[in-house]
Each structure stands twice: as structure tokens, then as C-alpha cells.
Amino acid sequence: MGNTVTKSASVPNLRALVNEKDESFAHDTSSPDSPLKPVVIVTTDNLNEGLPPLTPGTTIANSETESLVSSISDPLASPASLDTITPAQTFAVAQWDGQQYFADLVRDGLAALHKDNTNVLMLYESPSSSSTETSFYNSQVFNYHDFPAFPPYYKSVLAPCRYSIMNGSTYPSYLRDDPPSGLIEHWQATVPDFVAPTFVPTIDEQAQVYAYLPVEHLNLDNHVLVPHVHYHLAGKDAIHLMTNKTTRLLANTQDERPCVAKVTHAMGSKGIFVIRNDEDEVEFNEFLLESGNPTFVVTEYVEIARNVACHFFVHPSGDVTFFGSNENVLLPNGDWSTDSTIVMAEQEMLKNMQLPYVQDVVAYCRALGFWGFCGVDVLFDTNGKGYVVDVNPRVTGTCPALMIAQLLQARYGFTHALFRRNSSFAYRGTAAELLAETEAYNKVHEGSSRIVLHSFYEKKPTLTLLNIAVYGTSLETCQEVLDRLAPPIEDEEEASA
């Protein structure tokens, strides 16, 4: 039996408005080759007081480039002028069945919309706006703030392989080079009922592409999802339009401190700053100048007790397939762990905690006609009040680990998992040595613990980057194995030597 969520508030259908606004800000009309003008939704009157001035030529929000968020928000005061979805809208929430993989869900979504679902490609490599060395470079319409850019193999190998592990065989997955040697065989040996993906190194001009995020390299008509809507939903400046269960927007970074400044289309947690003093603001201002003056929002700072993320698929009907939830736990030193902690006994409880926040996001997505994969991050304070701080309208990094945890629980009764995909951790040795050590461990610990390499890339014989999960019956065991196989990279010299 699935959960049923009721959304009582009316949500404006802003699809046409978002398309219109995104189009209107697509290019700087002063020159066909000039980049987008930055769009900033904070008040900037005092941004430069006591700080280095912005580089000449940069543009802060003005009459020509007003905030997209503000322009969308204004009509909300009189929703009668817009089409709205039916109040008291309901949708069902069902747990993932262990059988439908990513490409299967996309196929069924297209069929439900009576669209051609034959020539489709799954594209899990995200574009970059900070590096031209990646397969896809966005510089005009759909800018992603991934500054400073990761080396290209993070986007072209580690990430797409990480998602392809649960892609299935219905549609091929794009991978510009062959997958690392031994990876597919490892997946076949470690993932129960594994369905091997197929890979293609090119994108057919006629193919429909289900893209991780919109890609300027592709014709807009080749995107399965409406790219302008997709890009809008990926922005931090859209969150307060989706729900009031979020942190307050602030006018600037100085009137209320501490506060949080977040680049709107940040990638990989880059471009997020906690500003407690003038020194923090100088650092943030310098980041803006170095990264091309990206758009950003400023929100209140909240002391949090739990950092929880959930992962799901929104069907065109509005119903939801729920993959599960994970937490980033607070470490003894006061830092938040970057590992994803998965506790199977807490899945139902975490889902129920997050559904009130998910319902707002799903209702807004439906109003815009969006369907597909999504993740929501919710921070809970010491009083149990939750705040939506991130919405990712895409397959999320931990989603495959949650799916595999469910499969391994059904097969072996595993109750816990830890997933690590942080670029600051790596295996000390070759990829072949990593595979051999993993195989040996899994053979000895069959039925009690298992290592699954979601992806890896041998940077040099003494350093193999990896996305790795350890599954078992205790977090302590998972932690010990994870720390042994993927310890932190000590310094830049070790990483680059």
C-alpha cells in the first residue's frame, strides 16, 4: 500500500510564464555573442561597502536584468489571473518495487504522455559552465555554477557510471569513452538481479535525450523534459516559490548574520557560503568576481540537528515512486559528514518526516508540467521544524545506493549502508588492485557485508578515484571498510603527483 498525500493549497500554473521569462533572459541583446547578464535577487546597495569593488563591466540586477524570481513571484499576489491546478490535489506515494530501473521509469512516463518512446537516450553527464574540457559546455542560456571546475573525468566517467549502475537496459546511457575495465563485471557480481546497461559514445540527431540537466549542445526539441522549466526548477531561487517550508530570503548579506549566500545554480555544493562577518563577505565577493558574477540568493541561517535527503520519481500523473532517504550525520568534531548514511529501519519514518515538504515540491512541479527524477534536501532544527534547502530535479547521487540497499536487504537482510562519493577521498593503488581487494573482501564476507564500487577512475598507479558504498548489518563495519578503502587525500601534492 502506498501513501497518499493531499495538497490543499492552490498552486499557479506558471509553465508558460517560466518559458517566457527564461526566453527573455536567454541572451544579452546588446551583442549576439555576449554572455548572459547576471541576475541577482539580493539588494546590492551596500554590497561593496568596505569591500573590493566589482570588476568593471560586471552587472548587478537593474532595470534591464531584473530578477527572474521577482518577475515570476509578482503575479502570485493575484492568482486568479493564472490557470491553477485543482485544490486538494492528491497523489499516491509508492515505494520502489526493486524491478523498474531509471530508463524503465522514463519509458513509462513517455508512454503515459502518448509520446514516442522508442529512440531515447539517457544522459547522466552534467554540462559545465566553468570548463570547456567536458563533453558539454553551457555558456549562454543554461549556466551552471560549477566553479572551480572539477577535472573532466569527474563528469565524463565517475558521475555517469555512478548513475548507469541502475539505468537498466531499456535505453542506452551516454558515455563518451568505454567504461573502466572490470566495472560492468563488478556490478554483475555485486548487485542482485543486475540488469546491465548499454553505452553509446555519440548522440543521434533524432534521439530524444533524457538529460540530467539541460544541455545547450542539444537542440531544445531533443530534450525529453522542457529545458527552460527544468533549468528553472534547478535554481535555488525557485525554492521559495515551491514552498513556505524553507528558510527566509534576506535582502542582503549584512543586515542579518550569520546568513547563507548560495549561488542559484551551484553544482557539487560549490558556491555556498555561511557569512558571519566582514571577512566571510570579502571571501564571498571574491568568489563572485572569480566565477563570473553568477546569480545568487541570501537566506537566513538555521542551526540544524538533522540533514536529511529523499529521492523519488514524479510520474506524469503526479504520483510518486519513492526510492528512499539518507542522512549526512554530525561528526564528533562538529562537522557534517559528506558520506550518505542509509539505515533501512528508518526509511518509513524518514519518508513520513519528509512527505509534507515533498508534497509542496511535487505540486509545483506538476503546475509547471515537470515530471521525472527529483531529490529534496530538508534540514531539521532542534525543535523538529524542517526547511527545504535544496531541490534537485534530476537523478541524485545517492539514489542508486538506496536502490541497491533495498535489493541487498531483500537478499541478505542488510540493514545499513554508507556511500562515499567525495572527491577528497581515494583508493591508494591501481583500479585492478581495487577490484581484486573488493572481490576478496566480498568473497570472505558473503552474506554479512558487501562492497559495491559504483564507479572508479584510475588517475595514476597510486591513486584511484572512486564512488563506493559498503552494505552490511552495522554502521561500524561499513565505516571501517569505507575508511580503509577510501581514505582522505592528504594534500594537493599527493593528488597531483
Residue pairs with C-beta under 8 A, 6 or more apart in sequence:
2 92
2 93
2 94
2 95
3 92
3 93
3 94
3 351
3 352
3 355
4 90
4 91
4 92
4 93
5 90
5 91
5 93
5 320
5 355
5 358
5 359
5 362
6 88
6 89
6 90
6 359
7 88
7 89
7 90
7 91
7 359
7 360
7 362
7 363
8 87
8 88
9 87
9 363
10 79
10 84
10 85
10 87
11 84
11 85
11 89
11 363
11 364
11 366
11 367
12 75
12 76
12 79
12 82
12 83
12 84
12 367
13 82
13 83
13 84
13 85
13 367
13 368
14 72
14 82
14 241
14 367
14 368
15 226
15 229
15 367
15 368
15 369
17 72
17 75
17 82
18 72
18 228
18 229
18 232
18 368
19 226
19 228
19 229
21 68
21 71
21 72
22 68
22 141
22 228
22 231
22 232
23 228
25 36
25 37
25 39
25 65
25 68
26 36
26 140
26 141
27 34
27 36
27 140
27 141
28 34
28 35
28 36
28 37
35 139
35 140
35 292
36 140
36 141
36 143
37 59
37 64
37 65
38 58
38 59
38 60
38 61
38 65
38 292
38 293
38 294
38 295
39 61
39 65
39 66
39 67
39 68
39 295
40 60
40 61
40 67
40 295
40 296
41 61
41 67
41 69
41 70
41 237
41 249
41 295
41 296
41 297
42 61
42 250
42 251
42 252
42 253
42 296
42 297
42 298
43 251
43 252
44 60
44 61
44 252
45 252
46 252
46 254
47 60
47 252
47 253
47 285
48 54
48 285
49 254
50 278
51 278
51 281
51 282
51 285
52 282
52 285
52 286
52 289
54 60
54 285
54 288
54 289
54 293
55 289
55 293
58 289
58 293
59 65
59 293
60 293
61 67
67 237
68 232
68 235
68 237
69 235
69 237
69 238
69 240
69 241
69 297
72 241
73 241
75 81
75 82
76 241
84 367
85 363
85 366
85 367
89 318
89 363
89 366
91 317
91 318
91 319
91 320
91 359
91 362
92 319
92 320
93 312
93 319
93 320
93 322
93 351
93 355
93 358
94 319
94 320
94 321
94 322
95 321
95 322
96 321
96 322
96 323
96 324
96 403
96 406
98 193
98 403
98 406
98 407
98 410
100 108
100 168
100 321
101 166
101 167
101 168
101 170
101 195
102 122
102 163
102 166
102 167
102 168
102 373
102 395
103 120
103 122
103 167
103 168
103 169
103 170
103 171
103 173
103 197
104 168
104 170
105 313
105 315
105 321
105 373
106 117
106 120
106 122
106 170
106 171
106 210
106 224
106 372
107 117
107 120
107 170
107 171
108 315
109 315
109 316
109 371
109 372
110 116
110 117
110 120
110 208
110 224
111 117
112 315
112 316
112 317
113 316
116 208
119 204
119 206
119 207
119 208
120 171
120 207
120 208
120 209
120 210
120 224
121 171
121 172
121 173
121 174
121 200
121 203
121 204
121 207
121 208
121 209
121 210
122 163
122 164
122 167
122 171
122 172
122 173
122 174
122 209
122 210
123 173
123 174
123 203
123 209
123 210
123 211
123 212
123 215
124 159
124 160
124 162
124 163
124 164
124 167
124 173
124 174
124 212
124 395
125 134
125 135
125 136
125 155
125 156
125 159
125 160
125 174
125 175
125 176
125 212
126 136
126 144
126 146
126 155
126 159
126 212
126 213
126 267
127 134
127 136
127 137
127 138
127 142
127 144
127 213
127 214
127 215
127 216
127 217
128 134
128 136
128 137
128 138
128 144
128 146
128 149
128 155
129 137
129 138
129 139
129 143
129 144
129 145
129 146
129 147
130 144
130 145
130 146
130 147
130 148
130 149
130 291
131 137
131 146
131 149
131 150
131 152
133 149
133 152
134 149
134 152
134 155
134 156
135 152
135 155
135 156
135 176
136 215
136 216
136 217
137 216
137 217
138 144
138 214
138 215
138 216
138 217
139 216
140 216
141 214
141 216
141 231
142 213
142 214
142 215
142 216
142 227
142 231
143 265
143 294
144 213
144 265
144 267
145 263
145 264
145 265
145 266
145 267
145 270
145 271
145 291
145 294
146 266
146 267
146 268
146 270
147 270
147 271
147 287
147 290
147 291
147 292
147 294
148 270
148 291
150 268
150 423
153 457
153 459
153 465
154 423
154 465
156 175
156 176
156 177
157 175
157 177
157 180
157 455
157 457
158 421
158 455
158 456
158 457
158 465
158 466
158 467
159 397
159 455
160 173
160 174
160 175
161 175
161 179
161 180
161 183
161 454
161 455
161 467
162 397
162 400
162 421
162 454
162 455
162 467
163 173
163 212
163 395
163 399
163 400
164 173
164 175
164 179
164 197
164 199
165 187
165 191
165 197
165 400
165 404
165 454
165 455
166 399
166 400
166 403
166 404
167 173
167 197
168 195
168 197
169 195
169 196
169 197
169 198
171 210
172 197
172 198
172 199
172 200
173 197
173 198
173 199
173 200
174 199
174 200
174 201
174 203
174 209
175 199
175 200
175 201
176 201
177 201
178 199
179 199
180 431
180 455
180 456
180 457
180 458
181 431
181 432
182 431
182 432
182 435
183 453
183 455
183 456
184 196
186 435
186 438
186 439
186 452
186 453
187 194
187 196
187 452
188 194
188 196
189 439
189 442
190 442
190 450
190 451
190 452
190 453
191 404
191 407
191 452
192 407
192 408
192 410
192 411
193 407
203 209
203 218
205 222
207 222
208 222
208 223
208 224
209 215
209 218
209 222
209 223
209 224
210 224
210 225
210 372
211 218
211 223
211 224
211 225
211 227
211 230
212 394
212 395
213 230
213 231
213 234
213 394
214 223
214 225
214 227
214 228
214 230
214 231
215 223
220 227
223 230
224 372
225 370
225 371
225 372
226 368
226 369
226 370
229 368
229 369
229 370
230 370
230 393
231 265
232 238
232 368
233 364
233 365
233 368
233 370
233 391
233 393
234 265
234 391
234 392
234 393
234 394
235 264
235 265
235 295
236 262
236 263
236 264
236 265
236 266
236 296
236 297
236 390
237 264
237 295
237 297
238 391
239 246
239 388
239 389
239 390
239 391
240 246
240 249
241 364
242 360
242 361
242 364
242 388
242 391
243 357
243 360
243 361
243 364
243 388
244 360
245 356
245 357
245 360
245 386
245 387
245 388
246 299
246 387
246 388
246 389
247 260
247 299
247 300
247 301
247 302
247 387
247 389
248 299
248 300
249 297
249 298
249 299
250 256
250 259
250 298
250 299
250 300
251 298
252 298
253 259
253 261
253 275
253 281
253 284
253 298
254 281
256 300
257 275
257 276
257 277
257 301
258 274
258 275
258 276
258 301
259 274
259 275
259 298
259 299
259 300
259 301
260 272
260 273
260 274
260 275
260 298
260 299
260 300
260 301
261 272
261 273
261 275
261 284
261 296
261 297
261 298
262 271
262 272
262 273
262 296
262 297
262 298
262 299
263 270
263 271
263 272
263 291
263 294
263 295
263 296
264 294
264 295
264 296
264 297
265 294
265 295
266 272
271 287
271 291
271 294
271 296
273 280
273 283
273 284
273 287
274 280
274 301
275 281
275 284
288 294
288 296
299 389
302 379
302 381
302 387
303 381
303 382
304 379
304 380
304 381
305 330
305 380
305 381
305 382
306 327
306 379
306 380
307 327
307 328
307 329
307 330
307 336
307 377
307 379
307 380
308 325
308 326
308 327
308 350
308 353
308 354
308 377
308 378
308 379
308 380
309 325
309 326
309 327
309 328
309 340
309 375
309 376
309 377
309 378
309 396
309 398
310 322
310 324
310 325
310 350
310 351
310 354
310 358
310 375
310 376
310 378
311 322
311 323
311 324
311 325
311 326
311 373
311 374
311 375
311 396
311 398
311 399
311 402
312 320
312 321
312 322
312 323
312 358
312 373
312 374
312 375
313 320
313 321
313 323
313 372
313 373
313 374
314 320
314 362
314 365
314 366
314 370
314 371
314 372
314 373
314 374
315 321
315 371
316 371
318 362
318 366
320 358
320 362
322 351
323 399
323 402
323 403
324 342
324 347
324 350
324 351
324 402
324 403
324 405
324 406
325 346
325 347
325 350
325 351
325 354
325 402
326 340
326 341
326 342
326 398
326 401
326 402
326 419
327 340
327 341
327 343
327 350
328 336
328 337
328 338
328 339
328 340
328 341
329 336
329 337
329 341
330 336
330 337
331 337
338 420
338 422
338 424
339 418
339 419
339 420
339 422
339 482
340 397
340 398
340 401
340 418
340 419
340 420
340 421
341 416
341 417
341 418
341 475
342 398
342 401
342 402
342 405
342 416
342 417
342 418
342 419
343 415
343 416
343 475
344 405
344 406
344 409
344 414
344 415
344 416
345 415
353 378
353 380
353 386
354 376
354 378
354 386
356 386
357 376
357 378
357 386
357 388
358 376
360 388
361 374
361 376
361 388
361 391
362 374
365 371
365 374
365 393
370 393
372 393
372 394
373 393
373 394
373 395
373 396
373 399
374 391
374 392
374 393
374 394
375 390
375 391
375 392
375 394
375 396
375 399
376 388
376 390
376 391
376 392
377 388
377 389
377 390
377 391
377 392
378 386
378 387
378 388
378 389
379 386
379 387
379 389
380 386
380 387
381 387
397 421
397 467
398 419
398 421
400 454
401 417
401 419
401 452
401 454
401 469
404 417
404 452
404 469
404 471
405 414
405 417
405 469
405 471
408 414
408 417
408 450
408 471
409 415
412 447
412 448
412 450
413 473
414 449
414 450
414 471
414 472
414 473
415 472
415 473
415 474
416 471
416 472
416 473
416 474
416 475
416 478
417 469
417 470
417 471
417 472
417 478
418 469
418 470
418 475
418 478
418 479
418 482
419 454
419 467
419 468
419 469
420 467
420 468
420 469
420 482
420 486
421 454
421 467
421 468
423 465
424 488
424 489
425 466
425 486
425 487
425 488
425 489
426 459
426 463
426 464
426 465
426 466
426 486
426 487
426 489
426 495
427 433
427 434
427 456
427 463
427 464
427 465
427 466
427 485
427 486
428 462
428 463
428 487
429 437
429 461
429 462
429 464
430 458
430 461
430 464
431 456
431 457
431 458
431 464
433 464
434 453
434 456
434 464
434 466
434 485
435 453
437 485
438 451
438 453
438 485
441 449
441 451
441 481
442 450
442 451
445 472
448 472
448 473
449 470
449 471
449 472
449 473
449 477
449 478
449 481
450 470
450 471
450 472
451 468
451 469
451 470
451 471
451 481
451 485
452 468
452 469
452 470
452 471
453 466
453 467
453 468
454 466
454 467
454 468
454 469
455 466
455 467
456 464
456 465
456 466
456 467
456 468
457 464
457 465
457 466
458 464
458 465
459 465
460 497
463 489
463 494
463 495
466 485
466 486
468 482
468 485
468 486
470 477
470 478
470 479
470 481
470 482
471 478
472 478
489 495
